[in-house]
């Protein structure tokens, strides 16, 4: 377990080879990890699925689709996030144009208690998307390596692979 800048991280919140068939299944799987640690409230999953319907979080990059599902702070107990690297892509709606679908391989499920923390974490995560090779490299990491990368990212010591 690591608490960096008031963000709780632990290796078991990072899942590689995730085998899901829908965005709802991915979100539920990752949400359950956060719920089991008491990091989010029981309302977190319904809050995040509702928000995903209203404001999709799929993001097209040149080659690796990503999604950043999140919800309102009232569903969160402690700042944290879970990351899932999917074995096969699942479909999310695009955040800029919900009529467009995105084949997502990496999901960053955010659980943040305040807007300022949300912006700080989002900046760090979004910075990853600027370098396509970093996204490709994330697909190849083990669970331990994925955790270590994000641990360093939150500390401000890592920006690319």
N, C-alpha and C positions, 0 to 999 in steps of 0.2 A: 504494500500500500504506500502510495506517495500522496502528499498534499502539497501542491505547488501553487503558491499565490492563491490559496483558498480554493483550489480546484482538486477534488478527490480523483485520483487515478489508481487503478490496480490492474494487474495484467489480465485478470479474468473478465475485464470489460472490453477486451480486444479479441475479436473472433475472426479467425481466418478459415477459408474453406466453407463458409456458411452456405448451406444448401436450402434455399427458400424458393418458393414459386410465385410469391406476390409481395408487393411493398408492405401490405398489412402484416404478413407473416414475418418479414424482416423487422419491422418496427416493433411487433409484439415480442419477438425473440430478444432483441436488444433491450427493450423496456423492462422485460422480466429480470434481466441482470441488474438493472438499476433499482428496481423494486425490492429484489432479494437482499440488497445491501442497505435498504432504508434511505436511499439517496433521493427517491421521488415518492410521491404519495400514490395511493391506489388509483387516483383519478388521472394520473399521468398518461396512461395509454389512451384513454378515451379523449383526453385533451389534445394529445398529439395527432390522433387520427382525425379528429374534427378540424384541427388547424390545417392538416395536410389536404383535406377536402376543399377548404376555403382558399388557402394559399399554398400551392404545391411547392416542393423544395428540390425538384430535380434540376440539375445543372449540366448543360452540355459543355463538354470540353472537346478538344480536337479528337480525342480517341478513347478516353475512359470516363464514362458517365458517373457522376457522383450525386448524392442527395444529402441534404442537411436538415432532416426533420427536427422540429423543436416546438415548444408550446409555451404557454404563459407561465410566469414565475410562481403563481399560486399552486401549481402542481408539483413544485420542486422543493425538497428539503435542503439539499446541499449541492453546490456547484460540482458538476461532473460531466462526463460524456462517455459514450460507448462507440466503438468503431467496429463495423462488420465489413469484411472483404468477402464478397460473394463468389461462389464457385462458378455460377452462371448468372448473367444479368437478369434483373427484374425491372419491370416498367414502372416509372414514376412520370408524373406530368412535369413539364418544364416550368420553372419558376417565373420565367419572363413571358412565356406564351403557353398557358395551360392546355391549349389545343394540340400542342406538340408533345410527343412522348420521348422519354430519355431512357435508354438501356443502361441501368445503373449497376456498377460493380462494387462501388465503395460507398458505404453509408456512415455518416457522422451523426449520431443521435445525441443532440445537445440537451442537457438538463442544467439550466442556469437560473439563479435566484434573482438576478438584477440585470437591468439593461446594460449597465456599464461593463459588467463581466461578459455579457453576451457579445457586445461589440468587440472587446479585446480578443476573446476566443475566436469569433468569426473572422477577424482580421488575420489571425495566425493560420486558421484552416484555409481561408480563401487564398492566402498567399501561396499555398501548396499548388493551387490549380494553375498558377502562372507558368509552371515548369512541367511540361508533359512527361519528361523522363522521371520526375518524382512520383507522379501518379502511377506510371508503369511499374516503378520499383516497389511501390506500396503493395502491388498485387503479388509480389514474389516473397514478401517477408514472412517469417514465422511469427507466431503469437508473441513470443518474447521480444523479437526484433521490432515488431509493430509497437508494442508498449514502450520500449526503450526510445524509439523515435519520437513518439508523442510526448513522453516524459521530458525529453530534451527540448522539444518544440515549445512546450508550455514554460519551461525555464528560460526560454529565449536563447538557447544554445544551439538550436538546430533549425535550419530552414529548408534544406533539401537533402535528398539522398544521393 
